[in-house]
Amino acid sequence: MASVKVYNLEKQPVGEVDLPDSVFAAKVRQHLVHQVIVAQLAGRRSGTHKVKTKAEVRGGGKKPFKQKGTGNARQGSTRSPLHVGGGVPHGPRPRDYWKAVPKKIAQGALCSALSDRMAAKRLLVVEDFNLKSPKTKAMSELLVKKFGIDRALLIDGENKSLELATRNLAKHKY
């Protein structure tokens, strides 16, 4: 069993907790983590890009010049992709970029990420995260000044004041 120190809000060690090896000492499989991250980033894409085809561009109903006798190639519309102001052939269309992630892959990626954090000694357990008031400023100062955390943070637990204090922090996820 892997063990990690438990701290209080003043960052003083108050004990240790044993963590299961199946989650916190598993083999780190970066390809699973990569697959989940790619799927999350793809899901954020809006996919609302679109250009008009020659059927959607306004105008172009009249033949630009007569069929024969001009020496030019025959033309049926000024909204052809060959003309300025014409439609775009094979341009982007609205679509969904969502990718499916099987449950086992998501679980394996989470175990790999937690195992990696455990191996790098970047896993921090706080005993009782009760704040006096749910203020974002107080939470930010506590994380940066006491614990030295200014980057990503994952907070787990059922605590309404903690949720209110961290939900407006940009790099922290409750």
Secondary structure, DSSP 8 states (H G I E B T S, - for coil): -EEEEEE-TTS-EEEEEEE-HHHHSS---HHHHHHHHHHHHHHH---------TTTSS---S-SS-SSSSSS---S-TTSTTSTT---TT------------HHHHHHHHHHHHHHHHHTT---EES----SS--HHHHHHIIIIIS---S-EE--S--HHHHHHHTT-TTEE-
